[in-house]
């Protein structure tokens, strides 16, 4: 008796990729990152990046340290 593995259907992620390249999101992320630097010039460690939720209209700086 042979068993076969079911594979998950391949999803087309092109729509998600287009959202990542949205110039408005990139401008927002850059603005958040720059504002953080201007407000906290004494901090040496830089944030890793910015996470933006389009659905929740929420942005968070990503850091390598837990605070």
KOLVORO-692254 format. One record per residue: x, y, z of N, C-alpha, C in turn; residue in one letter. Coordinates in nm, 4 decimals, decimal comma. Each point is the difference from the previous one (the first is absolute). Layout:
BEGIN
@n.px X | n.py Y | n.pz Z | ca.px X | ca.py Y | ca.pz Z | c.px X | c.py Y | c.pz Z | r A
...
This chain:
BEGIN
@n.px 0,0843 | n.py -0,1159 | n.pz 0,0000 | ca.px -0,0843 | ca.py 0,1159 | ca.pz 0,0000 | c.px 0,0904 | c.py 0,1243 | c.pz 0,0000 | r X
@n.px -0,0243 | n.py 0,0933 | n.pz -0,0876 | ca.px 0,0807 | ca.py 0,1211 | ca.pz -0,0104 | c.px -0,0777 | c.py 0,1189 | c.pz 0,0554 | r X
@n.px 0,0716 | n.py 0,0815 | n.pz 0,0701 | ca.px -0,0586 | ca.py 0,1211 | ca.pz 0,0540 | c.px 0,0585 | c.py 0,1193 | c.pz -0,0735 | r X
@n.px -0,0829 | n.py 0,0966 | n.pz -0,0248 | ca.px 0,0500 | ca.py 0,1218 | ca.pz -0,0634 | c.px -0,0223 | c.py 0,1167 | c.pz 0,0944 | r X
@n.px 0,0899 | n.py 0,0947 | n.pz -0,0090 | ca.px -0,0128 | ca.py 0,1179 | ca.pz 0,0838 | c.px -0,0852 | c.py 0,1027 | c.pz -0,0726 | r X
@n.px -0,0906 | n.py 0,0581 | n.pz 0,0725 | ca.px -0,0795 | ca.py 0,1083 | ca.pz -0,0571 | c.px 0,0806 | c.py 0,1281 | c.pz 0,0101 | r X
@n.px 0,0063 | n.py 0,0724 | n.pz -0,1081 | ca.px 0,0718 | ca.py 0,1260 | ca.pz 0,0002 | c.px -0,1000 | c.py 0,1140 | c.pz 0,0030 | r X
@n.px 0,0379 | n.py 0,1016 | n.pz 0,0737 | ca.px -0,0852 | ca.py 0,1180 | ca.pz 0,0092 | c.px -0,0052 | c.py 0,0679 | c.pz -0,1365 | r X
@n.px -0,1131 | n.py 0,0550 | n.pz -0,0364 | ca.px -0,0085 | ca.py 0,0699 | ca.pz -0,1283 | c.px 0,0928 | c.py 0,1207 | c.pz -0,0018 | r X
@n.px 0,0566 | n.py 0,0243 | n.pz -0,1143 | ca.px 0,0905 | ca.py 0,1133 | ca.pz -0,0156 | c.px -0,0818 | c.py 0,1272 | c.pz -0,0074 | r X
@n.px 0,0351 | n.py 0,0949 | n.pz 0,0842 | ca.px -0,0723 | ca.py 0,1267 | ca.pz 0,0012 | c.px 0,0784 | c.py 0,1013 | c.pz -0,0803 | r X
@n.px -0,0705 | n.py 0,0846 | n.pz -0,0667 | ca.px 0,0629 | ca.py 0,1055 | ca.pz -0,0772 | c.px 0,0233 | c.py 0,1187 | c.pz 0,0924 | r X
@n.px 0,1270 | n.py 0,0273 | n.pz 0,0307 | ca.px 0,0339 | ca.py 0,1064 | ca.pz 0,0939 | c.px 0,0313 | c.py 0,1321 | c.pz -0,0702 | r X
@n.px -0,0311 | n.py 0,0124 | n.pz -0,1274 | ca.px 0,0312 | ca.py 0,1231 | ca.pz -0,0718 | c.px -0,0725 | c.py 0,1198 | c.pz 0,0608 | r X
@n.px -0,1230 | n.py -0,0188 | n.pz 0,0444 | ca.px -0,0752 | ca.py 0,1108 | ca.pz 0,0600 | c.px 0,0683 | c.py 0,0453 | c.pz 0,1285 | r X
@n.px 0,0463 | n.py -0,0945 | n.pz 0,0817 | ca.px 0,0704 | ca.py 0,0350 | ca.pz 0,1231 | c.px 0,1310 | c.py 0,0712 | c.pz -0,0310 | r X
@n.px 0,0690 | n.py -0,0423 | n.pz -0,1038 | ca.px 0,1269 | ca.py 0,0612 | ca.pz -0,0385 | c.px -0,0213 | c.py 0,1432 | c.pz -0,0463 | r X
@n.px -0,1090 | n.py 0,0260 | n.pz -0,0698 | ca.px -0,0305 | ca.py 0,1357 | ca.pz -0,0443 | c.px -0,0219 | c.py 0,0935 | c.pz 0,1184 | r X
@n.px -0,0603 | n.py -0,0502 | n.pz 0,1069 | ca.px -0,0223 | ca.py 0,0816 | ca.pz 0,1187 | c.px 0,1343 | c.py 0,0349 | c.pz 0,0639 | r X
@n.px 0,0949 | n.py -0,0932 | n.pz -0,0008 | ca.px 0,1309 | ca.py 0,0264 | ca.pz 0,0585 | c.px 0,0748 | c.py 0,1099 | c.pz -0,0739 | r X
@n.px -0,0252 | n.py 0,0133 | n.pz -0,1280 | ca.px 0,0695 | ca.py 0,0997 | ca.pz -0,0799 | c.px -0,0777 | c.py 0,1309 | c.pz -0,0133 | r X
@n.px -0,1053 | n.py 0,0151 | n.pz 0,0752 | ca.px -0,0812 | ca.py 0,1215 | ca.pz -0,0041 | c.px 0,0849 | c.py 0,1191 | c.pz 0,0446 | r X
@n.px 0,0191 | n.py 0,0996 | n.pz -0,0852 | ca.px 0,0832 | ca.py 0,1156 | ca.pz 0,0355 | c.px -0,0481 | c.py 0,0733 | c.pz 0,1259 | r X
@n.px -0,1300 | n.py 0,0025 | n.pz 0,0214 | ca.px -0,0539 | ca.py 0,0641 | ca.pz 0,1201 | c.px 0,0452 | c.py -0,0704 | c.pz 0,1271 | r X
@n.px 0,0023 | n.py -0,1336 | n.pz -0,0031 | ca.px 0,0454 | ca.py -0,0754 | ca.pz 0,1168 | c.px 0,1489 | c.py 0,0218 | c.pz 0,0246 | r X
@n.px 0,0774 | n.py 0,0041 | n.pz -0,1068 | ca.px 0,1444 | ca.py 0,0214 | ca.pz 0,0134 | c.px 0,0276 | c.py 0,1391 | c.pz 0,0562 | r X
@n.px -0,0732 | n.py 0,1009 | n.pz -0,0473 | ca.px 0,0151 | ca.py 0,1359 | ca.pz 0,0536 | c.px -0,0369 | c.py 0,0045 | c.pz 0,1485 | r X
@n.px -0,1073 | n.py -0,0689 | n.pz 0,0350 | ca.px -0,0433 | ca.py -0,0025 | ca.pz 0,1402 | c.px 0,1055 | c.py -0,0660 | c.pz 0,0883 | r X
@n.px 0,0522 | n.py -0,1123 | n.pz -0,0443 | ca.px 0,1027 | ca.py -0,0703 | ca.pz 0,0771 | c.px 0,1239 | c.py 0,0874 | c.pz 0,0159 | r X
@n.px 0,0406 | n.py 0,0651 | n.pz -0,1066 | ca.px 0,1170 | ca.py 0,0883 | ca.pz 0,0064 | c.px -0,0253 | c.py 0,1162 | c.pz 0,0960 | r X
@n.px -0,1187 | n.py 0,0550 | n.pz -0,0031 | ca.px -0,0345 | ca.py 0,1111 | ca.pz 0,0874 | c.px 0,0012 | c.py -0,0427 | c.pz 0,1470 | r X
@n.px -0,0546 | n.py -0,1164 | n.pz 0,0297 | ca.px -0,0029 | ca.py -0,0516 | ca.pz 0,1371 | c.px 0,1424 | c.py -0,0233 | c.pz 0,0496 | r X
@n.px 0,0821 | n.py -0,0605 | n.pz -0,0835 | ca.px 0,1392 | ca.py -0,0285 | ca.pz 0,0341 | c.px 0,0768 | c.py 0,1297 | c.pz 0,0255 | r X
@n.px -0,0174 | n.py 0,1001 | n.pz -0,0863 | ca.px 0,0682 | ca.py 0,1293 | ca.pz 0,0141 | c.px -0,0461 | c.py 0,0735 | c.pz 0,1258 | r X
@n.px -0,1284 | n.py -0,0017 | n.pz 0,0255 | ca.px -0,0536 | ca.py 0,0654 | ca.pz 0,1198 | c.px 0,0576 | c.py -0,0631 | c.pz 0,1259 | r X
@n.px 0,0115 | n.py -0,1327 | n.pz 0,0005 | ca.px 0,0581 | ca.py -0,0698 | ca.pz 0,1146 | c.px 0,1422 | c.py 0,0495 | c.pz 0,0260 | r X
@n.px 0,0790 | n.py 0,0126 | n.pz -0,1061 | ca.px 0,1366 | ca.py 0,0503 | ca.pz 0,0136 | c.px 0,0039 | c.py 0,1426 | c.pz 0,0526 | r X
@n.px -0,0885 | n.py 0,0844 | n.pz -0,0474 | ca.px -0,0015 | ca.py 0,1394 | ca.pz 0,0436 | c.px -0,0422 | c.py 0,0139 | c.pz 0,1457 | r X
@n.px -0,0908 | n.py -0,0846 | n.pz 0,0447 | ca.px -0,0502 | ca.py 0,0071 | ca.pz 0,1371 | c.px 0,0980 | c.py -0,0660 | c.pz 0,0979 | r X
@n.px 0,0721 | n.py -0,1043 | n.pz -0,0448 | ca.px 0,0911 | ca.py -0,0751 | ca.pz 0,0870 | c.px 0,1435 | c.py 0,0017 | c.pz -0,0535 | r X
@n.px 0,0642 | n.py 0,1169 | n.pz -0,0098 | ca.px 0,1359 | ca.py 0,0040 | ca.pz -0,0557 | c.px 0,1041 | c.py -0,0646 | c.pz 0,0916 | r X
@n.px -0,0326 | n.py -0,0142 | n.pz 0,1289 | ca.px 0,0960 | ca.py -0,0565 | ca.pz 0,0954 | c.px 0,0113 | c.py -0,1518 | c.pz -0,0099 | r X
@n.px -0,0955 | n.py -0,0638 | n.pz -0,0613 | ca.px 0,0026 | ca.py -0,1461 | ca.pz -0,0102 | c.px 0,0970 | c.py -0,0441 | c.pz -0,1089 | r X
@n.px 0,0861 | n.py -0,0945 | n.pz 0,0358 | ca.px 0,1018 | ca.py -0,0472 | ca.pz -0,0937 | c.px -0,0554 | c.py -0,1092 | c.pz -0,0905 | r X
@n.px -0,0761 | n.py -0,0925 | n.pz 0,0581 | ca.px -0,0501 | ca.py -0,1121 | ca.pz -0,0793 | c.px -0,1138 | c.py 0,0434 | c.pz -0,0912 | r X
@n.px 0,0109 | n.py -0,0356 | n.pz -0,1238 | ca.px -0,1022 | ca.py 0,0336 | ca.pz -0,0984 | c.px -0,1099 | c.py -0,1058 | c.pz -0,0018 | r X
@n.px -0,1209 | n.py 0,0399 | n.pz -0,0289 | ca.px -0,1062 | ca.py -0,1000 | ca.pz -0,0191 | c.px 0,0285 | c.py -0,0807 | c.pz -0,1272 | r X
@n.px -0,0480 | n.py -0,1234 | n.pz -0,0040 | ca.px 0,0198 | ca.py -0,0851 | ca.pz -0,1169 | c.px -0,0872 | c.py 0,0426 | c.pz -0,1168 | r X
@n.px -0,1146 | n.py 0,0568 | n.pz 0,0303 | ca.px -0,0897 | ca.py 0,0418 | ca.pz -0,1064 | c.px -0,1340 | c.py 0,0439 | c.pz 0,0552 | r X
@n.px -0,0948 | n.py 0,0100 | n.pz -0,0908 | ca.px -0,1349 | ca.py 0,0438 | ca.pz 0,0345 | c.px -0,0995 | c.py -0,1015 | c.pz -0,0547 | r X
@n.px -0,0939 | n.py -0,0415 | n.pz 0,0838 | ca.px -0,1084 | ca.py -0,0873 | ca.pz -0,0439 | c.px -0,1268 | c.py 0,0835 | c.pz -0,0083 | r X
@n.px -0,0667 | n.py -0,0063 | n.pz -0,1142 | ca.px -0,1214 | ca.py 0,0792 | ca.pz -0,0202 | c.px -0,1154 | c.py -0,0935 | c.pz -0,0349 | r X
@n.px -0,1090 | n.py 0,0124 | n.pz 0,0749 | ca.px -0,1213 | ca.py -0,0747 | ca.pz -0,0296 | c.px -0,0948 | c.py 0,0917 | c.pz -0,0760 | r X
@n.px -0,0263 | n.py -0,0347 | n.pz -0,1239 | ca.px -0,0887 | ca.py 0,0812 | ca.pz -0,0826 | c.px -0,1438 | c.py -0,0106 | c.pz 0,0497 | r X
@n.px -0,0389 | n.py -0,1181 | n.pz 0,0436 | ca.px -0,1382 | ca.py -0,0211 | ca.pz 0,0433 | c.px -0,0301 | c.py 0,0714 | c.pz 0,1316 | r X
@n.px 0,0973 | n.py 0,0030 | n.pz 0,0917 | ca.px -0,0226 | ca.py 0,0601 | ca.pz 0,1308 | c.px 0,0465 | c.py 0,1453 | c.pz 0,0072 | r X
@n.px 0,0644 | n.py 0,0485 | n.pz -0,1035 | ca.px 0,0581 | ca.py 0,1336 | ca.pz -0,0024 | c.px 0,0902 | c.py 0,0181 | c.pz 0,1224 | r X
@n.px 0,0948 | n.py -0,0924 | n.pz 0,0149 | ca.px 0,0887 | ca.py -0,0036 | ca.pz 0,1140 | c.px 0,1432 | c.py -0,0207 | c.pz -0,0475 | r X
@n.px 0,0944 | n.py 0,0682 | n.pz 0,0612 | ca.px 0,1417 | ca.py -0,0167 | ca.pz -0,0328 | c.px 0,0789 | c.py -0,0206 | c.pz 0,1286 | r X
@n.px 0,1004 | n.py -0,0888 | n.pz -0,0066 | ca.px 0,0814 | ca.py -0,0319 | ca.pz 0,1161 | c.px 0,1450 | c.py -0,0097 | c.pz -0,0433 | r X
@n.px 0,0910 | n.py 0,0579 | n.pz 0,0795 | ca.px 0,1427 | ca.py -0,0166 | ca.pz -0,0249 | c.px 0,0428 | c.py -0,1368 | c.pz 0,0494 | r X
@n.px 0,0839 | n.py -0,0676 | n.pz -0,0756 | ca.px 0,0490 | ca.py -0,1319 | ca.pz 0,0365 | c.px 0,1407 | c.py 0,0159 | c.pz 0,0555 | r X
@n.px 0,0223 | n.py -0,0549 | n.pz 0,1192 | ca.px 0,1291 | ca.py 0,0094 | ca.pz 0,0669 | c.px 0,0530 | c.py -0,1397 | c.pz 0,0267 | r X
@n.px 0,1309 | n.py -0,0113 | n.pz 0,0155 | ca.px 0,0581 | ca.py -0,1305 | ca.pz 0,0302 | c.px 0,0022 | c.py -0,0266 | c.pz 0,1496 | r X
@n.px -0,0278 | n.py 0,1015 | n.pz 0,0825 | ca.px -0,0015 | ca.py -0,0163 | ca.pz 0,1442 | c.px -0,1427 | c.py 0,0039 | c.pz 0,0529 | r X
@n.px -0,0243 | n.py -0,0802 | n.pz 0,1016 | ca.px -0,1308 | ca.py 0,0036 | ca.pz 0,0662 | c.px 0,0030 | c.py 0,1074 | c.pz 0,1068 | r X
@n.px -0,1011 | n.py 0,0829 | n.pz 0,0010 | ca.px -0,0053 | ca.py 0,1059 | ca.pz 0,1012 | c.px -0,1238 | c.py -0,0139 | c.pz 0,0833 | r X
